[in-house]
Amino acid sequence: MIRKSTINLNYGNTAKENNLIEFIVEYTKTVNFYIDKLWEKQIFSGRFLSKDGLQTESWLSERAKQCAGKQALQIVKSQRKKKKKTKPTFSGSSIELDSRFIEIQQGNNSFDIWIKLSSLGKKIIFILPSKKHYHFNKFTNWVMKKSARLRVRKDGEIYLDVYFAKKEKDKKQEGKIIGLDCGYKKLAVLSDGVRIGEDLEDKIEKISRKKQKGKAFNRALTERNEYIDREIKSLDLKEVKAIVAEDLKLVKHGTKGKIRKEFNNKLQRWVYRYFLNRLEQHCEVVGVQLHKVDPAYTSQRCSACGYIHRSNRNGEKFKCRSCGYTADADYNASLNILNRWLQKHMVSVQ
Ligand SMILES: [Zn+2]
């Protein structure tokens, strides 16, 4: 799992900014120079080798030239793959810098990191303090990957994206496993009885009342997403080592019986995809394992006796036609989700 963190490089320090812009301009020029040559020589594969008659007069360091060459080759390859006949152009809006340009230095305290960009050419060096950036604090248990992306936005603002990876072994090995069902009118119901996002319906209704793509509409979307994020963070996962959820990738559109009616609602499907993505990210941060199971019939199956029937479920209520078991429909589904995973992965299930 890789997470991205963005550092704003618009210091208001003109000399530094000019250096950075000078580098970006030269790098962009060099990439386009290489694209021209590669396109001309019809080189669309292999590795980038500057000795293939591709020398440039650029003031970039040898490393930066190599990096530009690699990026040029990638661009040409991708253009070729798309079967486009026209020569591509590099806009310079996204520069991939590999580990050789980046050095991370520990500051005076553990929250203090300095990122040093060097070897760019013309002795240009950037030292970026990260303490202003709260993301680094959140990622103290993560390993920073030694590659970065220099990005120029349309409005001219410059950003550096750095990447973090978390090791699998940091995941919890002790604790309980819980099932989670994306709810009917709420965000989710857990097999230990916890419910989250009970105001979700209100948030979604608010969006549908607004004019699409208007300012108020966008504000309502942001509000909904922030609400989902808050609800995820409110989950108490201290005693939990793993969560089992539905694999939405396995939901087939329009397959009767496999998919709940309410999932057909496009907006809601989007919400669940967003929710599960954010849940996955949160689990990475707190070290909880996230497992996914096929959601087929989890809402129609009786968690007590295993009987599957469409009419077992009626909106928010579940009543088994076979054994008479009654429960909240989402709660019943969360138990099925949990059991589906346990049956597959535990040798002995009580
Ligand atoms: Zn039953």
Boltz pocket constraint, residues with backbone or C-beta under 6 A from the ligand:
constraints:
  - pocket:
      binder: B
      contacts: [[A, 302], [A, 303], [A, 304], [A, 305], [A, 306], [A, 307], [A, 320], [A, 321], [A, 322], [A, 323], [A, 324], [A, 325]]
      max_distance: 6.0
